[in-house]
Amino acid sequence: MQSPCCCLLSLLLHLFLLSGTWANLEGTFTIRLLQTTTFQNTSFVDMEGLGLLEDIELGSLDKHTWSIHFCQPWVHPALPRADWDTIENLIKIYLQQFNHLINEGAVQREVPYPFVVQCTAGCVLYPNRTSQAFGYVGYNGQDFLSFDTKNITWTLSQDTELSRYVQSFLQNYTAFTELLEILFNDTCVDDMEVLLHYGRAALERQELPLATVFARTPSLDQLLLVCHVTGFYPRPISVAWLRDGQEVPPGPALNTSTILPNADLTYQLRSVLAVAPRDGHSYVCRVRHRSLGTRSLLIPWGNSEVVLITGLMAGLLAAMAVAAMLVLWVWRQRKHQQMEESESRNSILSKEA
């Protein structure tokens, strides 16, 4: 009998058991294999599977046919079609066994339906080519079990009768525990290197951040300075506020959001700094990102307000000048018309005389 999460890891990792050369990319990279299965009852199961390299979707499993859907054009050519067909057949066998084993255990332990089981496995590859593997099992959105890759054992994330039962169930399959050790120590790293080679262009993609600074006034004694940064890729970014050239330390006045995805596969975030109106300090939002190289993007607050006020004053003065010219033109037109009428009356009177 096969361990559910072990079999998941072995089969999904073999999706990426390729051959190739090291991509020579700099940085730390992570591959994640995700499975989410919702057990509505003993006869209806809804499943989703996904493979990620960093935030790039490599492939997913069709929930109806359990076939592989390739999300990137460079993943499928890595293996012959016959190999992918074999892998799809193995996945279907695994999912059938997984559903059967979970339902069997749920009935035996009187686990109430519906419930959700989540499996996450993968590895992190560091620049010096060392790696660290991970494996987790979740139950109803909470940590349930984790795999200790150093001691090759399953550890409890929550100590319950159900978690102890599942831990014992998994730990008894020594053959698959040994397989996990091989996959974590060798296969995952090898697969990572090949994926980095095939997906180099996608991983090296860079998009410059676009930043704007504006203010909100929730009360008369408080001013919220907002630095909105969007359109950047890859995900890692540094956003900080400078007060008179010095970085504002973390505190209750500083609130930075999590990094959120955009529809065009870029990211955005906001950093909000609470200050007192007219406190006499200068404020600058500083953005650092890989696409900027060694440079920093600096967006000051204050100059935009001065420019706005100056622009309004200039516009007002220009409008007043135009109005004055218009009044002068109308006055001259009326004066000229009055002079013509006066000359016309004088001419008529002289003729009558």
KEBADREN-184574 format. One line per 4 residues: for each residue x, y, z of C-alpha. Coordinates in Angstrom, 1 decimal. Example, Ala and Ser with C-alpha at 12.3 -4.5 7.8 and 13.67 -1.06 7.14 Angstrom:
BEGIN
12.3:-4.5:7.8 ~ 13.7:-1.1:7.1
END
This chain:
BEGIN
0.0:0.0:0.0 ~ 1.4:3.3:-1.0 ~ 1.7:6.4:1.2 ~ -0.5:9.2:-0.3
1.9:12.1:0.1 ~ 5.0:10.0:-0.7 ~ 3.4:8.8:-3.9 ~ 2.3:12.3:-4.8
5.8:13.5:-4.4 ~ 7.4:10.7:-6.4 ~ 5.0:10.9:-9.3 ~ 4.8:14.7:-9.6
8.6:15.1:-9.2 ~ 9.0:12.7:-12.1 ~ 7.0:15.1:-14.2 ~ 10.2:17.1:-14.1
12.8:14.3:-14.2 ~ 14.6:15.7:-17.2 ~ 18.1:15.8:-18.6 ~ 19.9:19.1:-19.4
22.6:21.5:-18.4 ~ 22.9:23.9:-15.5 ~ 21.4:27.3:-16.4 ~ 24.0:29.4:-14.6
21.3:31.6:-13.2 ~ 22.1:33.6:-10.0 ~ 19.9:33.5:-7.0 ~ 17.8:31.1:-4.8
15.1:29.1:-6.5 ~ 12.2:27.0:-5.2 ~ 10.1:24.3:-6.9 ~ 6.7:23.5:-5.3
4.3:20.7:-6.1 ~ 0.8:21.3:-4.7 ~ -2.2:19.0:-4.3 ~ -5.5:20.0:-2.9
-8.3:17.4:-2.5 ~ -11.7:18.1:-1.2 ~ -13.6:15.0:0.0 ~ -17.3:15.9:-0.1
-18.4:12.3:0.8 ~ -17.2:8.8:0.2 ~ -18.2:8.9:-3.5 ~ -17.4:12.5:-4.6
-13.9:14.0:-4.6 ~ -12.7:17.2:-6.1 ~ -8.9:17.5:-6.8 ~ -6.5:20.1:-8.0
-2.7:19.8:-8.7 ~ -0.1:22.4:-9.6 ~ 3.6:22.6:-10.2 ~ 5.5:25.9:-9.6
9.0:27.1:-10.2 ~ 9.2:30.3:-8.1 ~ 5.9:31.9:-9.1 ~ 5.8:30.5:-12.6
3.1:27.9:-13.2 ~ 4.7:24.9:-14.9 ~ 1.7:22.6:-15.2 ~ -1.6:21.6:-13.7
-3.8:18.6:-13.6 ~ -7.2:18.6:-15.2 ~ -9.7:17.9:-12.4 ~ -12.0:15.9:-14.6
-9.6:13.9:-16.8 ~ -6.5:14.0:-14.5 ~ -4.4:14.8:-17.5 ~ -1.5:17.2:-17.5
-2.0:20.8:-18.7 ~ 1.3:22.5:-19.5 ~ 1.3:26.1:-18.6 ~ 4.6:27.0:-20.2
5.7:26.1:-23.7 ~ 9.2:25.1:-22.6 ~ 8.1:22.3:-20.2 ~ 6.5:19.8:-22.6
9.4:19.5:-25.1 ~ 11.7:18.4:-22.2 ~ 10.4:14.8:-22.5 ~ 9.1:12.6:-25.4
5.4:12.3:-25.7 ~ 5.4:8.6:-24.7 ~ 7.1:9.5:-21.4 ~ 4.4:12.1:-20.6
1.7:9.5:-21.5 ~ 3.3:7.1:-19.0 ~ 3.5:9.7:-16.3 ~ -0.2:10.7:-16.8
-1.2:7.0:-16.4 ~ 0.8:6.8:-13.2 ~ -0.8:9.9:-11.9 ~ -4.3:8.5:-12.6
-3.4:5.3:-10.7 ~ -2.0:7.3:-7.8 ~ -5.1:9.5:-7.5 ~ -7.4:6.5:-7.5
-5.3:4.9:-4.7 ~ -5.0:8.2:-2.8 ~ -8.8:8.8:-2.8 ~ -9.4:5.2:-1.8
-6.9:5.3:1.1 ~ -8.1:8.6:2.5 ~ -11.8:7.6:2.3 ~ -10.9:4.2:4.0
-9.1:6.0:6.8 ~ -11.8:8.6:7.2 ~ -14.5:5.9:7.6 ~ -12.4:3.9:10.1
-11.6:6.9:12.2 ~ -15.1:8.4:11.8 ~ -13.8:11.6:10.3 ~ -16.7:13.9:9.4
-17.3:14.9:5.8 ~ -16.6:17.2:4.0 ~ -12.9:17.8:4.6 ~ -9.8:19.0:2.7
-6.4:17.4:2.4 ~ -3.5:19.4:1.1 ~ 0.0:18.2:0.2 ~ 3.0:20.4:-0.5
6.5:19.2:-1.5 ~ 9.5:20.5:-3.2 ~ 13.0:21.9:-2.6 ~ 15.0:25.1:-2.5
18.2:25.4:-4.5 ~ 20.8:27.9:-3.2 ~ 23.4:29.7:-5.3 ~ 26.2:27.4:-4.0
24.1:24.4:-5.3 ~ 23.2:23.2:-1.8 ~ 19.6:22.5:-1.3 ~ 16.9:22.1:1.3
13.8:19.9:0.8 ~ 10.4:20.2:2.4 ~ 7.1:18.3:2.6 ~ 3.9:19.2:4.4
0.4:17.7:4.8 ~ -2.5:20.0:5.7 ~ -6.0:19.1:7.0 ~ -8.9:21.5:6.6
-6.5:24.4:6.0 ~ -4.3:23.8:9.1 ~ -0.8:22.3:9.3 ~ -1.1:18.6:10.0
2.2:16.8:9.4 ~ 5.6:17.7:8.0 ~ 8.5:15.6:6.7 ~ 11.8:16.0:8.5
14.2:15.6:5.6 ~ 17.3:15.3:7.9 ~ 16.0:12.5:10.1 ~ 13.7:11.1:7.4
10.7:11.0:9.7 ~ 7.2:12.4:9.8 ~ 6.6:15.0:12.6 ~ 3.3:16.2:14.1
2.2:19.8:13.4 ~ -0.8:19.2:15.7 ~ -1.1:16.5:18.3 ~ -4.4:14.8:17.8
-5.6:11.3:17.6 ~ -6.1:11.7:13.8 ~ -2.7:13.2:13.2 ~ -1.0:10.4:15.3
-2.8:7.8:13.2 ~ -1.7:9.3:9.9 ~ 1.8:9.8:11.2 ~ 2.0:6.1:12.1
0.4:5.2:8.8 ~ 3.0:7.1:6.8 ~ 6.0:6.1:8.9 ~ 5.3:2.4:8.5
6.0:2.6:4.8 ~ 9.8:2.5:5.0 ~ 10.3:1.8:1.3 ~ 8.6:5.0:0.4
10.4:6.9:3.1 ~ 13.6:5.7:1.5 ~ 12.3:6.8:-1.9 ~ 11.5:10.3:-0.4
15.1:10.5:0.8 ~ 16.4:9.8:-2.7 ~ 14.0:12.2:-4.3 ~ 14.8:15.0:-1.9
18.6:14.6:-2.0 ~ 19.1:14.0:-5.7 ~ 16.1:14.1:-8.0 ~ 14.7:17.5:-6.9
18.0:19.2:-7.4 ~ 18.6:17.6:-10.8 ~ 15.1:18.6:-11.9 ~ 15.6:22.1:-10.6
18.7:22.6:-12.7 ~ 17.0:21.4:-15.9 ~ 14.0:23.5:-15.3 ~ 16.2:26.5:-14.8
17.9:25.7:-18.1 ~ 14.6:25.4:-20.0 ~ 12.9:28.3:-18.3 ~ 15.8:30.7:-18.2
14.1:33.4:-20.3 ~ 11.0:33.3:-18.1 ~ 13.0:33.5:-14.9 ~ 15.2:36.3:-16.2
12.2:38.5:-17.2 ~ 12.3:41.9:-15.5 ~ 9.7:44.6:-15.4 ~ 10.5:48.1:-14.1
8.4:49.3:-11.1 ~ 6.1:52.4:-11.5 ~ 5.7:54.3:-8.3 ~ 3.5:57.2:-7.4
3.1:59.2:-4.1 ~ -0.1:60.8:-2.9 ~ -1.7:61.8:0.4 ~ -4.9:61.2:2.3
-6.2:63.1:5.3 ~ -8.3:60.9:7.5 ~ -8.4:63.7:10.2 ~ -7.2:67.3:10.6
-4.2:66.3:12.7 ~ -3.0:63.3:10.5 ~ -1.7:63.0:7.0 ~ -1.2:59.6:5.4
1.5:59.5:2.7 ~ 0.9:56.6:0.3 ~ 3.6:55.1:-2.0 ~ 1.9:52.9:-4.6
4.4:50.7:-6.5 ~ 3.1:48.5:-9.3 ~ 4.0:46.7:-12.6 ~ 7.3:45.1:-11.3
8.7:41.6:-11.8 ~ 10.2:39.5:-10.3 ~ 8.4:39.6:-7.0 ~ 11.2:40.6:-4.5
11.2:44.3:-3.9 ~ 12.3:46.8:-1.2 ~ 10.1:49.9:-0.5 ~ 11.1:52.3:2.3
10.3:55.9:3.4 ~ 13.1:58.4:4.0 ~ 12.6:61.3:6.4 ~ 15.1:64.0:5.7
17.3:61.4:4.0 ~ 17.1:58.8:6.8 ~ 15.2:55.6:6.5 ~ 12.0:55.5:8.7
12.3:52.4:10.9 ~ 9.4:49.9:11.3 ~ 6.7:51.1:13.8 ~ 3.0:51.9:14.2
3.3:54.8:11.8 ~ 4.5:52.7:8.9 ~ 2.3:50.1:7.3 ~ 3.4:48.2:4.2
1.0:45.8:2.4 ~ 1.8:42.3:1.2 ~ 2.9:42.0:-2.4 ~ -0.2:41.3:-4.5
-0.4:40.0:-8.1 ~ -1.6:42.0:-11.1 ~ -3.6:40.6:-14.0 ~ -0.6:41.0:-16.3
1.6:38.7:-14.2 ~ 3.4:41.6:-12.5 ~ 3.1:42.7:-8.8 ~ 2.1:45.7:-6.7
2.2:46.9:-3.1 ~ 1.5:50.0:-1.0 ~ 3.5:51.6:1.8 ~ 1.6:54.1:4.0
3.3:56.5:6.4 ~ 1.4:58.5:9.0 ~ 2.8:62.0:9.6 ~ 1.6:65.2:11.2
0.6:67.9:8.6 ~ 3.2:70.6:8.1 ~ 5.7:68.9:10.4 ~ 8.6:70.5:8.5
10.3:67.3:7.3 ~ 10.9:66.1:3.8 ~ 9.7:62.6:2.8 ~ 10.8:60.4:-0.1
9.6:56.9:-1.1 ~ 12.6:54.8:-2.1 ~ 12.2:51.7:-4.3 ~ 14.8:49.1:-4.9
14.3:46.3:-7.4 ~ 16.4:43.9:-9.5 ~ 15.3:45.6:-12.7 ~ 16.8:48.9:-11.5
20.2:47.4:-11.0 ~ 22.2:49.4:-8.4 ~ 20.0:52.4:-8.8 ~ 17.1:53.3:-6.5
13.8:54.9:-7.6 ~ 13.2:58.0:-5.4 ~ 9.8:59.7:-5.4 ~ 9.6:62.8:-3.1
6.5:64.0:-1.3 ~ 6.2:67.8:-1.1 ~ 7.5:68.9:-4.5 ~ 4.3:67.6:-6.1
2.2:69.7:-3.7 ~ 4.3:72.8:-4.5 ~ 4.0:72.1:-8.2 ~ 0.3:71.6:-7.8
-0.1:74.9:-6.0 ~ 2.2:76.7:-8.4 ~ 0.3:75.3:-11.3 ~ -3.0:76.4:-9.9
-1.7:79.9:-9.2 ~ -0.3:80.1:-12.7 ~ -3.5:78.9:-14.2 ~ -5.5:81.4:-12.2
-3.2:84.3:-13.2 ~ -3.4:83.2:-16.8 ~ -7.2:83.1:-16.7 ~ -7.2:86.6:-15.1
-4.9:87.9:-17.8 ~ -7.1:86.4:-20.5 ~ -10.2:87.9:-18.9 ~ -8.5:91.3:-18.6
-7.6:91.2:-22.3 ~ -11.1:90.2:-23.2 ~ -12.6:93.1:-21.2 ~ -10.2:95.5:-22.8
-11.1:94.2:-26.3 ~ -14.8:94.6:-25.6 ~ -14.3:98.1:-24.2 ~ -12.3:99.1:-27.3
-14.9:97.7:-29.6 ~ -17.7:99.5:-27.8 ~ -15.6:102.7:-27.8 ~ -14.9:102.4:-31.5
-18.6:101.7:-32.1 ~ -19.6:104.8:-30.1 ~ -17.2:107.0:-32.0 ~ -18.6:105.8:-35.3
-22.1:106.4:-34.1 ~ -21.2:109.9:-32.9 ~ -19.5:110.8:-36.3 ~ -22.5:109.5:-38.1
-24.9:111.7:-36.1 ~ -22.6:114.7:-36.6 ~ -22.5:114.1:-40.4 ~ -26.3:113.9:-40.6
-26.8:117.2:-38.6 ~ -24.3:119.1:-40.8 ~ -26.2:118.0:-43.9 ~ -29.5:119.1:-42.5
-28.0:122.5:-41.5
END
